Amino acid sequence: MSRPLVRIFLDRLVAALIALCVMVAAIPVLVLLLFVVIKGLPGLLTPGFFTDPPHPQGVPGGGVLNAIIGTLEIVGMASLLAVPIGALIGVFLSEYGRNRLGDTVRFISDVLTGLPSIAFGIFGYTVVVLTTHHFSAISASVALAVLMLPVILRATESALMLVPQALREAGLALGAPSWRVTVEIVVPAALGGIVTGALLAIARAAGETAPLLFTAFGNEIVQSNPLQPMGALALTVFRNALSPYQNLQDQAWAAALLLVLLVASANILARLYVRRIQR
Amino acid sequence: MGKGTAERVAPAPLVATSRQRRLISGDDVFRAVAFAAAALILVVAAALPAIARFGLGFFIGRTWDPVRTQFGALSAIYGTAVTSVIGLLIAFPIGLAAALFLAEESGVRLLRGPLSFAIELLAGIPSVVIGLFAFFILTPLMRDDVDPFLNHTLGFLPLFQGSPSGYGYLTAGLVLAIMVLPIMTALSRDVIRAVPRALREASLALGATNAETIWSVILPYARVGITGAALLSLGRALGETIAVTMVIGNRNEISASLFASGYTLPSVIANEFTEAVGNVYLGSLFYLGLVLVLITIAVNVLARLLVWRFTGSEPMAT
């Protein structure tokens, strides 16, 4: 007699447990963002934060100009490397990649996606730093470019796959050779997807720290020469957080807020782009 | 261009008549592949001094002494395993429950959008920012409240003995749980959505409650895919570097207590790479890197095979 009651009770219990877990899952992100905003905002609004280089340890004040320039330059160079190559590989996979070579490339790109980010740092170190004998921004860009590659090429491939087959056939029927169909019809039609993939890759690369530790290395001086060690926002957050000085720790929070804003805006831009295309 | 495989996937490819075009893209691909292979060989070459010196004994050696150039990886491997397991133990049930909620067709529709958004947001937060939060907010909380409470209630277990400093395996595991949660949730959601609707409806039509349907229809059917999702999460946890480095305590020791400081494979590399002098020291770090890369590749390949076999498509969440 009591069984239906037990079953109903169990059902409610499971529903409640699931709801509880859902709340627990949502809490960390809210708390984390709250803290980053509250602790980072005062530092972000301090005059000189965007325009001054860091002061020596223990001297109050100073900004993160070196890191802002560094992040922009390192990620910019990485994008210049990764976006064209990644997009080309994506085009290959979608248009000519239904074979053993294509499958191999897909598999390797999946493996790259799963590799820990510090592995890309080791890559940049062995390939560029060891051969040029010193830390440099360009070695960080190379490491980040390899990290970005799988994101861009998979996004490009799926964007190109969504282009209707009829468009390709129409182009061919007009007598265009298949490379012109690819370059002038398929790629422009899929451009939105490619841009989205590039933006997502940039968002991921901008927030990475581990690949920069022994490639860009960090630099307290404002540096724009790609062959020299360079600071980056993520490195500033990491190093300043571990320093014993209160003003540097505050700066770490402010740099973290800036980094989150940067990454979030790239993500939101990508999402808006997707939405515009889907319409 | 294998003709036999050409029809397999929906948009049938063009017949590549332009050999020129094929050469250009093929070249790029080949360059990337060759580059990656070359890099792996370079890493092996760089690790050679350590491999030659320590061989497989590297994996059971517990000393890490740069002064006497004695290196063993056991405590780092132990730390990586312990923190990843803690992270997965926490993230697995929560992520699975959140996925059930997100994939559910009835239920509270109002909450689903914000929750998906929150989890995507969490996936996009840089790991150094999570590390910063853990270092300043989570560590004191663990030291003053959570660890003493665990010690008080479960202190009879060796796991929860010793004096808590806030840094150590437990805090690092908690950080990993936070970082792995979005992946676990997103992948399990896709897997659960791939369970045929008819099965779920048949179960409900037979009079089973929602909970019974989940327990005896959805979960058994999705078991393989969920295992894959958990493995992919594990792969991510194994390689997470910066956030863990900030809270693990960075001590080359093996302790039964979860309150104790330790080391993980990536955090050793992150901490010591720039100060490593000498071929053997640097080689040992490369050796650690090699071990880490091979483990994560193995876990990932296995996971992808499982998820892929289940949903019939590539897991896109990364």
Boltz contact constraints between the chains, C-beta under 6 A:
constraints:
  - contact:
      token1: [A, 7]
      token2: [B, 209]
      max_distance: 6.0
  - contact:
      token1: [A, 10]
      token2: [B, 211]
      max_distance: 6.0
  - contact:
      token1: [A, 11]
      token2: [B, 209]
      max_distance: 6.0
  - contact:
      token1: [A, 11]
      token2: [B, 210]
      max_distance: 6.0
  - contact:
      token1: [A, 11]
      token2: [B, 211]
      max_distance: 6.0
  - contact:
      token1: [A, 14]
      token2: [B, 211]
      max_distance: 6.0
  - contact:
      token1: [A, 18]
      token2: [B, 97]
      max_distance: 6.0
  - contact:
      token1: [A, 18]
      token2: [B, 100]
      max_distance: 6.0
  - contact:
      token1: [A, 18]
      token2: [B, 101]
      max_distance: 6.0
  - contact:
      token1: [A, 21]
      token2: [B, 94]
      max_distance: 6.0
  - contact:
      token1: [A, 21]
      token2: [B, 97]
      max_distance: 6.0
  - contact:
      token1: [A, 21]
      token2: [B, 98]
      max_distance: 6.0
  - contact:
      token1: [A, 22]
      token2: [B, 98]
      max_distance: 6.0
  - contact:
      token1: [A, 22]
      token2: [B, 101]
      max_distance: 6.0
  - contact:
      token1: [A, 24]
      token2: [B, 94]
      max_distance: 6.0
  - contact:
      token1: [A, 25]
      token2: [B, 94]
      max_distance: 6.0
  - contact:
      token1: [A, 25]
      token2: [B, 98]
      max_distance: 6.0
  - contact:
      token1: [A, 25]
      token2: [B, 181]
      max_distance: 6.0
  - contact:
      token1: [A, 26]
      token2: [B, 115]
      max_distance: 6.0
  - contact:
      token1: [A, 26]
      token2: [B, 118]
      max_distance: 6.0
  - contact:
      token1: [A, 28]
      token2: [B, 178]
      max_distance: 6.0
  - contact:
      token1: [A, 29]
      token2: [B, 118]
      max_distance: 6.0
  - contact:
      token1: [A, 29]
      token2: [B, 121]
      max_distance: 6.0
  - contact:
      token1: [A, 29]
      token2: [B, 122]
      max_distance: 6.0
  - contact:
      token1: [A, 32]
      token2: [B, 133]
      max_distance: 6.0
  - contact:
      token1: [A, 35]
      token2: [B, 133]
      max_distance: 6.0
  - contact:
      token1: [A, 35]
      token2: [B, 137]
      max_distance: 6.0
  - contact:
      token1: [A, 85]
      token2: [B, 28]
      max_distance: 6.0
  - contact:
      token1: [A, 88]
      token2: [B, 25]
      max_distance: 6.0
  - contact:
      token1: [A, 88]
      token2: [B, 28]
      max_distance: 6.0
  - contact:
      token1: [A, 89]
      token2: [B, 28]
      max_distance: 6.0
  - contact:
      token1: [A, 89]
      token2: [B, 29]
      max_distance: 6.0
  - contact:
      token1: [A, 92]
      token2: [B, 25]
      max_distance: 6.0
  - contact:
      token1: [A, 92]
      token2: [B, 29]
      max_distance: 6.0
  - contact:
      token1: [A, 96]
      token2: [B, 16]
      max_distance: 6.0
  - contact:
      token1: [A, 96]
      token2: [B, 22]
      max_distance: 6.0
  - contact:
      token1: [A, 98]
      token2: [B, 5]
      max_distance: 6.0
  - contact:
      token1: [A, 98]
      token2: [B, 6]
      max_distance: 6.0
  - contact:
      token1: [A, 98]
      token2: [B, 13]
      max_distance: 6.0
  - contact:
      token1: [A, 99]
      token2: [B, 2]
      max_distance: 6.0
  - contact:
      token1: [A, 105]
      token2: [B, 29]
      max_distance: 6.0
  - contact:
      token1: [A, 110]
      token2: [B, 304]
      max_distance: 6.0
  - contact:
      token1: [A, 111]
      token2: [B, 297]
      max_distance: 6.0
  - contact:
      token1: [A, 113]
      token2: [B, 318]
      max_distance: 6.0
  - contact:
      token1: [A, 114]
      token2: [B, 235]
      max_distance: 6.0
  - contact:
      token1: [A, 114]
      token2: [B, 296]
      max_distance: 6.0
  - contact:
      token1: [A, 114]
      token2: [B, 300]
      max_distance: 6.0
  - contact:
      token1: [A, 116]
      token2: [B, 239]
      max_distance: 6.0
  - contact:
      token1: [A, 116]
      token2: [B, 266]
      max_distance: 6.0
  - contact:
      token1: [A, 116]
      token2: [B, 296]
      max_distance: 6.0
  - contact:
      token1: [A, 118]
      token2: [B, 241]
      max_distance: 6.0
  - contact:
      token1: [A, 118]
      token2: [B, 266]
      max_distance: 6.0
  - contact:
      token1: [A, 118]
      token2: [B, 269]
      max_distance: 6.0
  - contact:
      token1: [A, 119]
      token2: [B, 293]
      max_distance: 6.0
  - contact:
      token1: [A, 122]
      token2: [B, 289]
      max_distance: 6.0
  - contact:
      token1: [A, 123]
      token2: [B, 39]
      max_distance: 6.0
  - contact:
      token1: [A, 126]
      token2: [B, 42]
      max_distance: 6.0
  - contact:
      token1: [A, 126]
      token2: [B, 43]
      max_distance: 6.0
  - contact:
      token1: [A, 126]
      token2: [B, 46]
      max_distance: 6.0
  - contact:
      token1: [A, 127]
      token2: [B, 39]
      max_distance: 6.0
  - contact:
      token1: [A, 161]
      token2: [B, 11]
      max_distance: 6.0
  - contact:
      token1: [A, 165]
      token2: [B, 11]
      max_distance: 6.0
  - contact:
      token1: [A, 177]
      token2: [B, 18]
      max_distance: 6.0
  - contact:
      token1: [A, 178]
      token2: [B, 14]
      max_distance: 6.0
  - contact:
      token1: [A, 178]
      token2: [B, 17]
      max_distance: 6.0
  - contact:
      token1: [A, 178]
      token2: [B, 18]
      max_distance: 6.0
  - contact:
      token1: [A, 179]
      token2: [B, 18]
      max_distance: 6.0
  - contact:
      token1: [A, 179]
      token2: [B, 21]
      max_distance: 6.0
  - contact:
      token1: [A, 207]
      token2: [B, 126]
      max_distance: 6.0
  - contact:
      token1: [A, 209]
      token2: [B, 128]
      max_distance: 6.0
  - contact:
      token1: [A, 209]
      token2: [B, 242]
      max_distance: 6.0
  - contact:
      token1: [A, 210]
      token2: [B, 241]
      max_distance: 6.0
  - contact:
      token1: [A, 210]
      token2: [B, 242]
      max_distance: 6.0
  - contact:
      token1: [A, 213]
      token2: [B, 270]
      max_distance: 6.0
  - contact:
      token1: [A, 214]
      token2: [B, 273]
      max_distance: 6.0
  - contact:
      token1: [A, 214]
      token2: [B, 274]
      max_distance: 6.0
  - contact:
      token1: [A, 234]
      token2: [B, 128]
      max_distance: 6.0
  - contact:
      token1: [A, 237]
      token2: [B, 128]
      max_distance: 6.0
  - contact:
      token1: [A, 237]
      token2: [B, 132]
      max_distance: 6.0
  - contact:
      token1: [A, 238]
      token2: [B, 128]
      max_distance: 6.0
  - contact:
      token1: [A, 241]
      token2: [B, 132]
      max_distance: 6.0
  - contact:
      token1: [A, 241]
      token2: [B, 135]
      max_distance: 6.0
  - contact:
      token1: [A, 256]
      token2: [B, 129]
      max_distance: 6.0
  - contact:
      token1: [A, 256]
      token2: [B, 132]
      max_distance: 6.0
  - contact:
      token1: [A, 259]
      token2: [B, 126]
      max_distance: 6.0
  - contact:
      token1: [A, 260]
      token2: [B, 129]
      max_distance: 6.0
  - contact:
      token1: [A, 263]
      token2: [B, 124]
      max_distance: 6.0
  - contact:
      token1: [A, 267]
      token2: [B, 124]
      max_distance: 6.0
